[in-house]
Structure formats: structure tokens, C-alpha cells
Amino acid sequence: MEVSALSPSKLERLRLCEARVESQLHDEGYEEEKGEPALIGTLAHECAKLWYRKGVDGSWLYAELGDAFRAAMNECTNRQGRGSELPREASSIQAARTLAEQIATHYKRDGLNIIFAERRYKGNLSNAVPVHLIIDLGVDRGVDSHGNRTLEIIDYKTGFIACTTEDMYDKDQVLMNLLAVSLDPEYATKFTSFHFTYFWVKLGYETGPISFDGERLKDYEHWLGLEYKRIKEIKEPTESLNRFCASCGRRNDCKKYREWMTEALAEPKLLTLEEMSVLDDEVLMVQHQKLKGQMDKLEKLRDGLGDHLNSQLTVRQTDEITGKNYKAVRRSSQHDSYSVQTVLALCQAHHRDPASVLSVKKKGAEEMFASNPEAMQQLTLTMKKGRTAPSLQVVQIGVKRKTQPKKKAGTPEGTREAPVIQPAPGTSPLGQSETPAL
Ligand code: SF4
């Protein structure tokens, strides 16, 4: 596989699916779907870069964060070779601004000795492995009591999921960035130690700082050399299903993805009673169990899709996603209930058994006090108003949903009402002839 340079994200993507990376690198017309959360993160990073940079005269490039943010929007509309990377929704602009403000508040620039803001490393390591890295922020942390001068590199993470300080020791990004700055002649002589910190912007905290000694970084550099050789020797990149397949630009041509979709969405053939009657009991039981397993899987899949859509709504800070044919809407309904204390007090005052008002349901309380206007007024005045927990509904646009016929009181949930059988004239409801009255 032809890979021009290694980067932490490329290594990560190669572990997830080689075929996708191959298409990203070499298929003309391959288009990656860049989700709104990624665009929000890009804009926040761009703003932070401009905020922490100084001009040639040594003063900050932008005095106000708002100006840096709007300049960042301009930058995002015109990415060289990548088209516009500006978020598409108005709410995303607000979300990106909030992230940028959180970064600026956490790292107050006037109190920091900033060495660089968004430094790009593009070149070869000492073992000739080409790398391409971008480091968000470099801060000179000064000299400690042992005479060590530390350069701390900071990476802002704008997603929801954070990793622990322990997890950081396994991250390519941490090792690769530390390797790059420790090899950089500009810093290698000036600093004696290099630290790496993640700032989880949405969560408002840091993990790290961590560091590696020179020997460990040399090991990593050596491993990168071997890994780069292995990647270059890949003749047939393999397809591996992973949690990011939904945004993959080659999923329509991907054999593995198509097979998986067919299996996940296949509708089992419906059998008529006649067809079932010719099948062996054992076959029916096997089929029954198989369908049960499929139903469990499908329910899990549906719940997973619902959770994912829900998180998308949260990220976009909206209650509705509208597609071409479907829309996902998060709704909660208003509900009223009488105050428990009032109902109990009324029961006591009117010598009624509170147990008959089943869990102070609105209907039960109304039935008991309907003939007493004073009690009804007291109930209404103390009524508690609330909302049900939000639930997600996916509906087809332009198709009216069928309204379910209202259940009659007393019909248990999930059961059908028994049909009313009208007795034939001259017969009892049991179908027997009525005995003529003597
Ligand atoms: S759809 Fe998934 S498995 Fe197929 S190429 Fe894309 S990432 Fe790989």
C-alpha cells in the first residue's frame, strides 16, 4: 500500500480497516462523510490556533476571541484541496464558539509562555519514516528544582469520550508527538523534558501530563519503521467491519458491509398455516428459536441506532434531524397528576379509603371526587405539572401515522378484547337452546 506519510490518525484508521484507508488514499472521487461534530471540532481548533498566535511585533494576532473566531470561520470555508470545512448548521457555530471559549478560559494566554500554537511536522524521522503531525499547543513550563526545563505539548479533544491518564501511554498520538518535539533541533537543546497533556474540552478537565524517557521513544521510532515497512507491503487491504462503517465512503462497494447489512436487515419469510403444517415439529422449533435470536439482535440493533441518533441530537443541540425521507424527533409530553398529599388529605376528610385511588392516578381521584366540586377545585389547584422523559421517534416524512384505537378500560396491556358473540335468536349465549318458560 502506498502511504506517503504516517500520522496518528492514519495508524488508527489502518487498525480499523485497511480497505478504507486504501480508498481514501487512492480512489478518485472517494468522499468521506465528515459529520457535523468533526466540523465543529475543526472550527474550534482553528479559532484556538489564531487565539494563541502572535504577530511579528510580538503582540497577539487577535485581541478579542470573537475576532479570532470569525477569522477561523473564514479559514474553514477555504481549505486548500479540501473545500469548505465550515459547519453547516447555525447551532454548530454556537457549539464551536463554546468550545473555543472553554479552551481560551482553561489556558489563559497571558499567564502562559506559549512556544507554538498548531505546529505542523512534515518530514522524515531519523530512520527515514515519513510522518505528518499537527500539535495543538506548546507551552514552556519553566525550570523545576532539579534544573529540568519542560516543554508541555497540549492536545484539545472536542469529542464526548475521554481516555484516562493510564490509557494515554498506549496512544500513537502521544508517542509520535513526543518523539517529534524531542527530535526537533529547536527544542532538543533548550528543553530537558517533554510532557504531553490531553484537554477534554467538553468535560472541562485534563489527563496527563505524561512523558517517556529517550529509550522508550527510540523503541517507538524503531517500531514505526517496521510498521511502515509492513504497511507498504500490504498487497490486498482487508475490509474489517467497525463502528465507523456508517461514514465510510466505500461502503456501497464493500463486500463485508453489504453482507452485514443484508443479514441485519433481512426480513424473514412469512409462512402461512398451510406451509407450517407440512413442516416437521423439530424444524418449526429450530425456526422458532432462530427467529427469537434474530429478534433479540434486531432489538439490540434498533436500540443502538436510537442511542446513536439521540447522541447526534445532543451533539447538534437540536430535537430534530430531518433527512430526505425520514426524520428523527425527540419528544416529551406534558402530563398532569394530582398531588399525593392533597388526595390523601381529601380521602381522610371525606372518610374515603385512599387505597381505592390506585397510586393517585388522575382518573381514580376524579372518579372518587367528581360529585364534590370543592374537592375537585382543591385537586386542580394543587395539580402537579410535568413532562415525561424524552423519547425518540423516527417517522417517514409525508406518511400519516395510523392512530391506535383506544383501549377500553380494564383491557390488560397487550391483549385483544374478546369479540362479542351475538347469540342466535332462540339460543343462549352458550349456544344451547333456551328452555321455554313453563
Ligand atoms: S464499510 Fe467498513 S468494512 Fe467496508 S471498507 Fe468501509 S470501513 Fe471497511
Boltz pocket constraint, residues with backbone or C-beta under 6 A from the ligand:
constraints:
  - pocket:
      binder: B
      contacts: [[A, 16], [A, 17], [A, 18], [A, 19], [A, 20], [A, 238], [A, 239], [A, 240], [A, 241], [A, 242], [A, 244], [A, 245], [A, 248], [A, 249], [A, 250], [A, 251], [A, 254], [A, 255], [A, 256], [A, 257]]
      max_distance: 6.0
